[in-house]
Amino acid sequence: MLQYDDSAFYFFALSSIIFYIVPSWYSIIKKVSAALFSSDESIGAISRTTAEEKKAADLKKNSKGLKTLSSTGFIVNFVITLGLSALFLWLYLSVQSNGEVNSFDPFTILGIDSGADLKEIKKAYKKMSLKFHPDKNPNNPQAEATFMMVAKAYEALVDPIAKENYEKYGNPDGKQSLAVSIGLPEFLLDTANRNLVLVAYLIIMVGVIPFAVWSYYSNSSKFGEKDVMYDSYAWFHHNLNEHTLVKTLPETLAGSAEFRQRNMPKTQADKEEIAKILNKVRSHMNKPSYNHPVVLKGNVLLHAHLTRQTDVLSEASKEDLKYMLRYSSSLVDAMISVCKHQESLGAALNCIKFSQFMVQAMWLKDSELLQLPHFTENEIKHVVAKNIAEYMKVPNGQKKGLKDFTEEQKQDVFKTCRLLPDITVESKVFVDDDEDDKVYEGDLCTVLVTLNRNNLAKGEKAGLVHAPRFPYPRREAWWIALGTKEGKIISIDKITNPSKVVEHKIKFLAPRKGTYEFDLYVMSNAYIGFDHKMSVELTTLDASSLPEYKVHPDDAELDDEPTLFEEMMNANIEDDSDSEEEEDSDEEEQEEGIRELSAAEKKKLELQNARKKAASAAGDDSDDDDDDEVEEVYNDK
C-alpha cells in the first residue's frame, strides 16, 4: 500500500511555490527599481520650458518614491510573496537536513576530507558517536538519527563489503529497491487532524477556488479592446452618429463606465461644488442631454479643464479630473473605433479634434496661439499671424505679442515653436505588381501616404507633446483617415511611429468604372492647427478592356492533374466499388444455390437417383462413372 511521504511533499511544495515567487519577485523588484531609480525621461517628467516645470514636478512626485508602492495590490502581493519565500526557505532547509533523496556522503557526515586516512576516520567517528549517542541525548530523535548516520558512514569507510557497496551503488547497504510513495504530508493520515483537513478542503474547494474563478471572470468579462469596458462601448454606440458635434463629446466621454463609480457625488458638499462650477462653465457648455449626477459631474469637470478654470476645483475634484484625463486617450480611441464601425467619417474627425482640445486644455472658440506658453488673450491681440503655423514661420526677432515677456519667457516661446510639428504630406495611388499605371475595376489599390516631419533632423525622433496643462505625458501621433465625399470611412488608423519620415499604406478594392475623388485627412492627436486635408483622385477602367489572359500549356496540364485529396477520394471510391462487387457476386451465388430447378434438370436428377439405386443393388460402387453415363444417356435423349 502506498504511504504518504513528507520528503516527497517537500519537493512537490518547493516546485509549486517557485512558480509563483520567481515571477512575483521579478515584478516586485521591477516596480521598486522603477520607483527608486527610474530616470525622469522614462516617466515623462521633463521640462523643456518653464511652463512644463510644474507638470514635471507632479509626475516625479506621483511616479517616483516609495509612496508609489502603496497600492493595495502591491502590498498584498508583497506580503504573500514574502510569506511563500519564508516557507520556501524552510522547506529547502528541511530537505537539506532530512530529505531522503540526499546523496549519501560518509566524508561529509563525519566532517573529514575525502582523502583522510584510517586514523582520522576512527578519530572523527569516535568524536561524533560520543556527541550524538542516544544515552547522552535522551528523547532527541534528531540526535538518534544523526548517530545512526555516523555509524553507517564509518562502516562505509572501514568495512570492505560496505565500502564496495558504497563505491558501486552509493550506499553501504548495497543496491536499493525503488520506493514509491504519495507526495503528501503524513499528518493528513492522523485521525486527530481529520476534521481540520476536511474543513480546509471544503474551504479551498468550495470557497476559495470558486471565488477566485468568479472574480477573474467577472473582472475580465467587463473589458474589451484597448482595455475599455463593454458598457462604455455600448454608451458610445448609443451617443455617436454621423451628426455628432465636438461640443457634445465632453458629455459622451463623461458617461463612460470607467467613471461611474468614482464620479458619483457622495455628499451634499460635492453636489454644491458641482453646481458652483457649472455656473462658471455653463456659457461654454452645450445644453446637457443627461441630468444623471455622474454624467453631469464629469461633463462639468471636463469643461473646467477645457476652459482652463481648474483653479476653482477642490483637491478631490482635481483628482477626479486627473483620473478622467488619465483614461481619456484610450476612451477617445474607442470612440473613434465605434465611429469606424458606423462608417461615420465626420464623427471620427470630431473625436480627433476633441482629443486635441483635451491635451492642450483649449475649447472651440480659443485661438490656436494659446498652445504657446505664457500666451493669453492679451498677447494674442497683438499677433498679426492668422494661425499658429504662420506664427511659427515668423523669425524670432519679428514675432509679435512678446513685448511684456521676460527673456526667459521669450525663450520658452521660441523653443516651443521648434517643438511644434511642421509636416508635409504626400500621397500616391497605385496597384501592386501592375504592368501599367492604370487601375481597373476590382484591383487592389494602395494609397501610399508619406508624412515628413520637417522640424526634425535626419535620424531624430519625435518626443513628448508639449502640453503643460495635461497632467500625463503624451507621445506625438497622427491619425490618417481616408473617406468618401459622402462621409463614409474607407480607412482610419493611428500612426505612432516617431521617425522623421513615415509611410502608411491604405489598401482597398477599386470601385466600378468611373472617376472618384476621396478625402485624405492627416490629423494630430495632440496639437491644434496642424491638420492636413487633401484630395485623392482615382480613375477606374472597365475590367473587360483588359487583355485576355492566356494560360501556359504547362500550367494547364497541372490544372488537369488530380490533387492529393482527389487521389485519396478516388482510392476510397475504388475500394468501396470492389467490396460492393464482391458482395454482389456472393449474393448471385447464393441466389443460384436456392433457385427453383427447371423440368429438364428435374428429369436428369431423377435418372441419376434411379441409376444409383440400381448400382447399389448390383453392388457397383463407381458412382462417378454412373454419373457420366447418365449424362451421356440424357444427352442422347
C-alpha positions in Angstrom: 0.0 0.0 0.0 1.3 3.4 -0.9 2.3 5.7 2.1 2.3 9.4 2.4 5.8 10.8 2.4 6.9 14.1 3.9 10.1 14.4 2.0 8.4 13.9 -1.4 5.8 16.5 -0.3 8.6 19.0 0.4 9.9 18.6 -3.1 6.4 19.0 -4.6 5.8 22.1 -2.5 9.1 23.6 -3.5 8.4 23.1 -7.1 4.9 24.6 -6.8 5.9 27.6 -4.8 8.8 28.6 -7.1 6.3 29.0 -10.0 4.8 31.9 -8.0 7.6 33.6 -6.2 10.0 33.8 -9.1 7.8 36.0 -11.4 6.4 37.8 -8.3 9.8 38.8 -7.1 10.7 39.9 -10.6 7.6 42.1 -10.7 8.3 43.5 -7.2 12.0 44.3 -8.0 11.0 45.9 -11.3 8.4 48.1 -9.6 10.8 49.1 -6.7 13.5 49.8 -9.2 11.2 52.0 -11.3 10.0 53.8 -8.1 13.5 54.5 -6.8 15.9 54.5 -9.8 13.9 55.4 -12.9 15.0 58.4 -14.9 12.9 61.4 -15.4 12.7 60.8 -19.2 11.3 57.3 -18.7 8.3 58.7 -16.8 7.9 61.7 -19.0 8.9 64.2 -16.2 10.9 66.5 -18.5 10.6 70.3 -18.5 11.7 71.8 -21.8 10.1 75.1 -20.9 9.3 76.8 -17.6 5.6 76.1 -18.3 6.3 72.4 -18.0 8.2 72.6 -14.7 5.1 72.1 -12.5 3.9 69.2 -14.6 7.3 67.5 -14.4 7.4 68.1 -10.6 4.0 66.5 -10.2 5.0 63.5 -12.3 8.1 62.9 -10.2 6.0 63.2 -7.1 3.4 60.8 -8.2 5.6 58.4 -10.2 8.7 58.1 -8.1 9.4 57.3 -4.5 8.2 54.6 -2.1 4.7 56.1 -1.9 4.1 54.9 -5.4 4.3 51.4 -4.0 1.4 51.9 -1.5 -1.3 50.4 -3.7 -3.4 47.7 -2.2 -2.5 45.2 -4.9 1.3 45.7 -4.5 1.1 45.4 -0.7 -1.0 42.2 -0.8 1.2 40.6 -3.4 4.4 41.6 -1.4 3.0 40.0 1.8 2.0 36.8 0.0 5.4 36.6 -1.8 7.3 37.2 1.5 5.3 34.5 3.3 5.8 32.0 0.5 9.5 32.8 0.3 9.9 32.1 4.0 8.0 28.8 3.6 10.2 28.0 0.6 13.4 28.6 2.7 12.1 26.4 5.5 11.2 23.6 3.1 14.6 23.8 1.4 16.4 23.6 4.8 14.2 20.6 5.7 15.0 18.8 2.5 18.7 19.5 3.0 18.7 18.1 6.5 16.1 15.4 6.5 15.5 14.7 2.8 15.8 11.0 1.9 16.7 12.0 -1.6 20.0 13.4 -0.3 23.1 11.6 -1.7 25.0 9.5 0.9 28.5 11.0 1.6 30.3 9.4 4.5 33.1 12.0 4.5 30.6 14.9 4.8 28.7 13.1 7.6 32.0 12.5 9.6 33.2 16.0 8.8 36.5 14.9 7.2 38.3 15.4 3.9 37.8 12.8 1.2 41.5 11.9 1.4 41.5 11.2 5.1 43.4 8.1 6.3 42.0 5.4 8.7 43.3 7.1 11.8 41.4 10.3 11.0 38.3 8.3 10.2 38.3 6.5 13.5 39.0 9.7 15.4 36.1 11.5 13.7 33.8 8.6 14.3 34.7 8.3 18.0 34.1 12.1 18.5 30.8 12.3 16.7 29.4 9.0 18.1 30.1 10.3 21.6 28.5 13.6 20.8 25.3 12.2 19.3 25.0 9.0 21.4 21.3 8.3 22.4 22.4 7.9 26.1 23.7 11.5 26.1 20.7 12.8 24.1 17.6 11.2 25.5 14.3 12.0 23.8 16.1 13.6 20.9 15.1 11.9 17.6 17.3 14.2 15.6 20.4 13.1 17.6 19.5 9.5 17.3 19.1 9.8 13.5 22.5 11.5 13.3 24.1 8.8 15.4 22.9 6.1 13.0 24.1 8.0 10.0 27.6 8.4 11.7 27.7 4.7 12.3 26.6 4.0 8.7 29.3 6.4 7.3 32.0 4.8 9.5 31.0 1.3 8.2 31.1 2.5 4.6 34.7 3.6 5.0 36.0 0.8 7.2 34.2 -2.4 6.4 35.4 -3.9 3.0 31.9 -5.1 1.9 30.2 -1.9 2.9 32.9 0.2 1.2 32.5 -1.8 -2.0 28.7 -1.4 -1.9 29.1 2.4 -1.4 31.6 2.7 -4.3 29.3 0.7 -6.6 25.8 1.7 -5.5 26.4 4.9 -3.4 25.0 3.1 -0.3 26.8 0.8 2.1 23.8 -1.5 2.3 24.1 -2.3 -1.4 21.6 -1.8 -4.2 18.4 -0.3 -3.0 15.0 -1.1 -4.3 12.7 1.5 -5.8 10.3 3.0 -3.3 7.1 4.7 -4.4 5.1 6.9 -2.1 2.5 9.7 -2.2 3.9 13.2 -2.2 1.6 14.4 0.7 2.5 15.1 4.3 1.9 12.3 6.8 -0.2 14.4 9.2 -3.1 14.1 6.7 -3.4 10.5 7.9 -3.5 11.4 11.6 -7.0 10.8 12.9 -6.7 13.8 15.2 -6.4 16.1 12.2 -9.2 14.6 10.2 -11.8 17.3 10.9 -9.2 20.1 10.3 -8.2 18.5 6.9 -11.9 18.2 5.9 -12.7 21.8 6.8 -9.6 23.1 5.0 -10.6 21.0 1.9 -14.1 22.4 1.9 -12.9 26.0 2.3 -10.4 25.7 -0.5 -12.5 23.7 -3.0 -15.9 25.2 -2.2 -14.9 28.7 -1.3 -11.5 29.9 -2.4 -11.2 28.4 -5.8 -14.8 29.2 -7.0 -14.4 32.8 -5.7 -11.1 33.2 -7.5 -12.6 31.9 -10.7 -15.7 34.1 -10.3 -13.6 37.2 -9.5 -11.3 36.7 -12.5 -14.2 36.1 -14.9 -16.3 38.9 -13.7 -13.5 41.4 -14.0 -12.1 40.2 -17.3 -15.5 39.9 -18.9 -16.1 43.7 -18.4 -13.3 44.8 -20.7 -13.0 44.7 -24.4 -10.4 46.1 -26.8 -8.0 48.8 -25.6 -8.9 47.9 -22.0 -12.2 49.8 -22.4 -15.3 48.4 -20.6 -18.0 46.9 -22.8 -20.5 49.2 -21.1 -18.5 52.2 -22.4 -18.6 50.8 -25.9 -22.4 50.4 -25.6 -22.7 54.0 -24.4 -20.6 55.3 -27.3 -22.7 53.3 -29.8 -25.8 54.9 -28.3 -24.5 58.5 -28.5 -22.2 58.7 -31.5 -23.6 59.0 -35.1 -23.0 61.0 -38.2 -24.5 64.1 -36.6 -22.2 64.1 -33.6 -20.5 67.5 -33.0 -17.4 68.3 -31.0 -19.3 70.3 -28.4 -21.3 67.2 -27.4 -18.3 64.9 -26.9 -17.4 66.0 -23.3 -20.7 64.7 -22.2 -20.2 61.5 -24.1 -16.8 60.9 -22.5 -18.2 61.8 -19.1 -20.7 58.9 -19.3 -18.0 56.2 -19.8 -18.4 53.2 -17.5 -14.9 53.7 -16.1 -16.0 56.9 -14.3 -19.5 55.9 -13.0 -18.4 54.8 -9.6 -15.8 57.5 -9.0 -17.8 60.4 -10.2 -20.9 59.7 -8.2 -21.4 62.7 -5.7 -21.4 61.2 -2.2 -22.2 64.3 -0.1 -24.2 67.4 -0.3 -21.0 69.4 -0.4 -20.0 67.6 -3.6 -23.3 68.5 -5.2 -22.9 72.1 -4.2 -19.4 72.3 -5.6 -20.6 70.9 -9.0 -23.4 73.4 -9.1 -20.9 76.2 -8.4 -18.5 75.1 -11.2 -21.5 74.6 -13.5 -22.3 78.3 -13.2 -18.8 79.2 -14.3 -18.6 77.0 -17.4 -22.2 77.0 -18.4 -21.6 79.5 -21.2 -19.1 77.2 -22.8 -21.2 74.0 -22.5 -23.7 72.5 -24.9 -27.1 72.0 -23.3 -26.8 68.7 -21.3 -28.8 65.8 -22.7 -28.5 63.8 -19.5 -29.1 65.0 -15.9 -27.6 62.0 -14.3 -25.2 63.2 -11.5 -22.3 61.0 -12.8 -22.6 62.4 -16.3 -23.2 65.9 -15.1 -20.2 65.9 -12.8 -17.8 64.5 -15.4 -19.1 67.0 -18.0 -18.6 69.9 -15.7 -15.1 68.8 -14.7 -14.0 68.3 -18.3 -15.3 71.8 -19.3 -13.4 73.3 -16.3 -10.3 71.7 -17.8 -11.1 72.8 -21.4 -11.7 76.4 -20.3 -8.6 76.4 -18.0 -10.6 77.1 -14.9 -9.3 74.2 -12.8 -8.2 76.6 -10.0 -11.7 76.7 -8.7 -11.8 72.9 -8.1 -11.3 71.3 -4.8 -8.4 68.9 -4.3 -10.8 65.9 -4.5 -12.3 67.2 -7.8 -8.9 67.8 -9.2 -8.0 64.2 -8.5 -11.3 63.1 -10.2 -10.4 65.2 -13.2 -6.9 63.7 -13.4 -8.4 60.2 -13.2 -10.6 61.1 -16.2 -7.8 62.6 -18.2 -5.6 59.5 -17.5 -8.0 57.3 -19.4 -9.1 59.8 -21.9 -6.7 58.7 -24.6 -7.9 55.0 -24.7 -11.5 56.1 -24.4 -11.2 58.5 -27.3 -9.6 55.8 -29.4 -12.5 53.6 -28.5 -14.9 56.3 -29.6 -13.1 56.5 -32.9 -13.3 52.8 -33.4 -17.1 53.0 -32.8 -17.3 55.7 -35.5 -15.2 53.5 -37.8 -17.7 50.6 -37.2 -20.5 53.0 -38.1 -18.5 54.3 -41.1 -19.1 57.9 -39.9 -16.2 60.0 -41.0 -17.4 63.3 -39.6 -17.9 61.9 -36.1 -14.5 60.3 -36.1 -12.8 63.5 -37.2 -14.6 65.4 -34.4 -13.4 62.8 -31.9 -9.8 63.5 -33.0 -10.4 67.2 -32.7 -11.8 66.7 -29.2 -8.6 64.8 -28.2 -6.6 67.8 -29.4 -8.6 70.2 -27.2 -8.2 68.0 -24.1 -4.5 67.7 -24.5 -4.0 71.5 -24.9 -6.7 72.4 -22.4 -8.5 74.6 -25.0 -12.0 74.8 -26.4 -13.9 75.7 -29.6 -13.5 79.5 -29.7 -10.0 79.6 -28.4 -7.1 80.8 -30.6 -4.5 78.3 -31.7 -1.8 80.6 -30.2 -2.9 79.6 -26.7 -0.8 76.4 -27.2 2.3 78.7 -26.8 3.5 79.1 -23.2 2.6 82.3 -21.3 0.2 83.4 -24.1 -3.2 84.9 -23.1 -5.9 86.8 -24.9 -4.0 90.0 -24.3 -0.9 88.8 -26.2 -3.0 87.3 -29.0 -4.5 90.7 -29.8 -1.0 91.9 -30.9 -0.3 89.0 -33.2 -0.8 89.5 -36.9 -0.5 85.9 -38.0 -3.8 84.2 -38.5 -2.9 80.8 -37.1 0.0 79.2 -35.3 1.5 77.7 -38.4 2.1 81.2 -39.8 3.3 82.4 -36.5 6.0 79.7 -36.4 7.4 80.8 -39.7 7.9 84.4 -38.5 11.5 85.0 -37.4 12.1 85.1 -33.7 13.1 88.7 -33.7 9.9 89.7 -35.5 7.4 87.7 -33.5 4.6 89.9 -32.0 3.0 89.6 -28.6 6.2 89.2 -26.7 6.6 92.8 -25.5 5.7 92.2 -21.9 7.6 88.8 -21.7 10.8 88.3 -19.8 13.8 86.9 -21.7 13.2 83.5 -20.2 9.5 83.6 -21.3 10.6 84.6 -24.8 13.0 81.6 -25.0 10.1 79.4 -23.9 8.0 80.6 -26.8 10.9 80.2 -29.3 11.7 76.7 -28.0 8.0 75.7 -28.2 7.9 76.8 -31.8 10.7 74.4 -32.6 9.0 71.6 -30.8 5.6 72.0 -32.5 5.2 69.8 -35.6 5.9 71.0 -39.1 4.9 68.3 -41.6 4.4 67.8 -45.3 2.1 65.1 -46.6 2.3 63.4 -50.0 0.0 60.7 -51.4 0.2 58.3 -54.3 -2.3 55.7 -55.7 -1.0 52.6 -57.4 -1.7 48.9 -57.9 1.0 46.4 -56.7 2.8 44.4 -59.3 0.9 46.1 -62.2 2.4 46.5 -65.6 1.0 49.9 -66.2 -0.3 52.8 -64.1 -4.0 52.2 -64.9 -6.5 51.0 -62.4 -9.2 48.5 -63.3 -12.4 47.6 -61.6 -11.7 45.1 -58.8 -8.0 45.8 -58.5 -6.4 46.0 -55.0 -5.5 49.7 -54.8 -2.9 51.1 -52.5 -2.8 54.7 -51.3 0.7 55.5 -50.1 0.8 58.3 -47.6 4.2 59.8 -46.8 4.5 62.0 -43.7 7.7 64.1 -43.4 8.5 65.9 -40.2 10.4 69.0 -41.4 11.2 70.1 -37.8 13.3 67.0 -37.2 16.9 66.4 -38.3 17.8 63.2 -40.1 17.7 60.3 -37.6 15.9 62.3 -35.0 12.7 61.1 -33.5 9.6 63.0 -32.3 9.5 63.4 -28.5 6.7 64.1 -26.0 4.0 66.5 -26.8 4.3 70.0 -25.3 1.2 70.1 -23.2 1.8 71.8 -19.8 -1.8 71.6 -18.7 -2.3 67.9 -19.4 -1.2 66.0 -16.3 0.3 63.0 -18.1 2.9 62.6 -20.8 1.6 62.1 -24.3 3.5 60.8 -27.3 3.1 62.5 -30.7 1.0 60.5 -33.1 -1.0 61.1 -36.3 -4.4 59.9 -37.4 -4.6 59.1 -41.2 -8.1 58.8 -42.5 -9.4 58.2 -46.0 -13.1 58.7 -46.7 -15.6 59.3 -49.5 -17.2 62.6 -50.3 -20.4 61.2 -48.7 -18.7 60.9 -45.4 -18.1 57.2 -45.3 -14.9 55.8 -43.8 -12.6 53.7 -46.0 -9.7 53.6 -43.6 -8.7 55.3 -40.4 -5.5 54.4 -38.5 -3.4 55.9 -35.7 0.3 56.2 -36.6 2.6 56.2 -33.6 6.0 55.9 -35.5 8.2 58.8 -34.2 10.6 58.7 -37.2 11.2 61.7 -39.4 9.7 60.1 -42.5 6.7 57.8 -42.0 5.0 55.8 -44.7 1.5 54.4 -44.3 -0.4 52.2 -46.9 -4.1 52.2 -47.2 -5.5 49.2 -49.3 -9.0 48.9 -50.8 -10.7 47.4 -53.8 -11.2 49.6 -56.8 -14.8 50.5 -57.3 -16.7 50.3 -60.6 -15.7 52.1 -63.7 -15.6 55.9 -63.3 -13.7 58.8 -61.7 -13.7 59.1 -58.0 -12.5 61.7 -55.5 -11.7 60.8 -51.9 -10.7 63.0 -48.9 -7.5 62.2 -47.1 -7.1 63.6 -43.6 -3.8 63.7 -41.6 -4.6 64.9 -38.1 -2.5 65.3 -34.9 -3.6 63.5 -31.8 -2.5 66.4 -29.5 -1.8 69.6 -31.4 -4.4 72.1 -32.8 -3.9 73.8 -36.2 -1.6 71.3 -37.9 -4.1 69.1 -39.6 -3.9 68.4 -43.4 -6.7 67.7 -45.8 -6.1 66.7 -49.4 -8.0 65.1 -52.3 -7.1 61.7 -53.8 -8.4 61.1 -57.3 -8.9 57.7 -58.7 -10.0 56.7 -62.2 -11.0 53.1 -62.7 -11.4 51.3 -66.1 -13.7 48.5 -67.1 -12.1 45.2 -66.4 -13.4 43.8 -69.7 -10.8 46.0 -71.5 -8.0 44.0 -70.0 -6.2 41.7 -72.5 -7.3 38.1 -72.4 -5.2 36.1 -70.1 -3.6 33.1 -71.8 -2.7 30.1 -69.7 0.6 28.5 -70.3 0.3 24.8 -71.5 2.4 23.5 -68.6 0.1 25.3 -66.2 -3.0 23.9 -68.0 -1.6 20.4 -67.6 -1.0 21.0 -63.9 -4.6 22.1 -63.5 -5.8 18.8 -65.1 -3.8 16.7 -62.6 -5.7 15.5 -59.6 -4.8 16.8 -56.2 -3.7 14.7 -53.3 -7.2 14.9 -51.8 -8.8 13.8 -55.1 -6.4 10.9 -55.3 -7.3 9.8 -51.8 -11.0 10.1 -52.5 -10.8 8.1 -55.7 -8.9 5.3 -53.9 -11.7 5.1 -51.3 -14.3 5.0 -54.1 -12.4 2.1 -55.8 -12.2 0.2 -52.6 -15.9 0.7 -52.0 -16.8 -0.4 -55.5 -14.6 -3.6 -55.2 -16.3 -4.6 -51.9 -19.7 -3.9 -53.5 -18.8 -6.2 -56.5 -17.7 -8.9 -54.1 -20.9 -8.6 -52.2 -22.9 -8.8 -55.4 -21.1 -11.9 -56.6 -21.7 -13.6 -53.3 -25.4 -12.7 -53.5 -25.6 -14.1 -57.0 -24.0 -17.4 -55.9 -26.5 -17.7 -53.1 -29.4 -17.0 -55.4 -28.1 -19.6 -57.8 -27.9 -22.1 -54.9 -31.5 -21.7 -53.9 -33.2 -21.1 -57.3 -36.0 -23.5 -58.5 -34.9 -26.4 -60.9 -36.2 -26.5 -64.4 -38.1 -29.6 -65.8 -35.1 -30.9 -67.7 -32.9 -30.6 -64.6 -35.5 -32.4 -62.5 -35.6 -35.2 -65.1 -31.8 -35.5 -65.1 -31.8 -35.6 -61.3 -34.5 -38.4 -61.2 -32.4 -40.5 -63.7 -29.3 -40.1 -61.5 -31.1 -41.2 -58.4 -32.6 -44.3 -60.3 -29.2 -45.2 -61.6 -27.7 -45.0 -58.1 -30.3 -47.3 -56.7 -29.7 -49.9 -59.4 -26.0 -49.7 -58.9 -26.3 -50.1 -55.2 -28.5 -53.2 -55.7 -25.9 -54.7 -58.1 -23.0 -53.9 -55.7 -21.4 -51.4 -58.0 -19.6 -48.5 -56.1 -18.4 -46.5 -59.1 -20.6 -43.5 -58.7 -18.5 -41.2 -60.9 -18.8 -43.5 -63.9 -22.5 -43.9 -63.4 -23.0 -40.2 -63.3 -21.1 -39.8 -66.6 -23.2 -42.5 -68.2 -26.4 -40.9 -67.0 -25.3 -37.6 -68.5 -24.5 -39.3 -71.8 -27.9 -41.1 -71.9 -29.6 -37.9 -71.0 -27.8 -36.0 -73.8 -28.7 -38.7 -76.3 -32.3 -38.4 -75.4 
